[in-house]
Amino acid sequence: MKREEVLAALKAGEFDGISHTYQPYSGYGKNSHQIEMSVSFGTIEITKITTGKSFNGKENERFEDRTTEVLSDYKAVDFIEDRPYYFKQRRPDLF
């Protein structure tokens, strides 16, 4: 992968508008996890959503936890390098 060219393309907005939502997958227990990703002019925003239920002694209580991480510069390039299949359709010449 051409890291410098990917960073330049990311900052130039050539990855703009790419947004993915990944289907939930079951982890350990009864929780499900989902990842949402959006790319906008040099930053990648990743939101991890965990949903599930727990028993409080009387009934099941549902919960949803969201954690958001914003990646920019070389952290964003590292993310793209780890998951190039998310981005190849847009800029295959960089990979």
Backbone hydrogen bonds, N-H to C=O, Kabsch-Sander energy under -0.5 kcal/mol:
donor,donor_aa,acceptor,acceptor_aa,energy
2,K,94,L,-2.0
3,R,1,M,-1.2
6,V,2,K,-2.5
7,L,3,R,-2.5
8,A,4,E,-2.2
9,A,5,E,-2.5
10,L,6,V,-2.5
11,K,7,L,-2.5
12,A,8,A,-1.9
13,G,10,L,-1.0
14,E,9,A,-2.5
15,F,9,A,-0.5
16,D,13,G,-1.4
17,G,39,V,-1.4
18,I,15,F,-1.5
19,S,17,G,-0.6
20,H,37,M,-2.7
22,Y,35,I,-2.9
25,Y,33,H,-1.8
27,G,31,N,-1.8
31,N,28,Y,-0.8
32,S,51,T,-3.0
33,H,25,Y,-2.1
34,Q,49,I,-2.5
36,E,47,T,-2.7
37,M,20,H,-3.0
38,S,45,E,-2.0
39,V,18,I,-1.9
40,S,43,T,-2.4
42,G,10,L,-1.2
43,T,40,S,-1.2
44,I,71,L,-2.7
45,E,38,S,-2.9
46,I,44,I,-0.6
46,I,69,E,-3.1
47,T,36,E,-2.9
47,T,45,E,-0.5
48,K,46,I,-0.5
48,K,67,T,-2.9
49,I,34,Q,-3.3
49,I,47,T,-0.5
50,T,48,K,-0.5
50,T,65,D,-2.6
51,T,32,S,-2.5
52,G,63,F,-1.8
54,S,61,E,-2.6
56,N,54,S,-0.5
56,N,59,E,-2.1
61,E,54,S,-3.7
63,F,52,G,-2.3
65,D,50,T,-2.8
67,T,48,K,-2.1
69,E,46,I,-2.9
71,L,44,I,-3.2
71,L,69,E,-0.5
73,D,42,G,-0.8
75,K,72,S,-1.5
76,A,72,S,-0.7
77,V,73,D,-1.7
78,D,74,Y,-2.4
79,F,75,K,-1.9
80,I,76,A,-2.3
81,E,77,V,-2.6
82,D,78,D,-2.1
83,R,79,F,-1.4
86,Y,83,R,-1.8
87,F,84,P,-1.5
88,K,84,P,-1.6
90,R,87,F,-1.3
91,R,87,F,-1.6
94,L,91,R,-1.5
95,F,92,P,-1.1
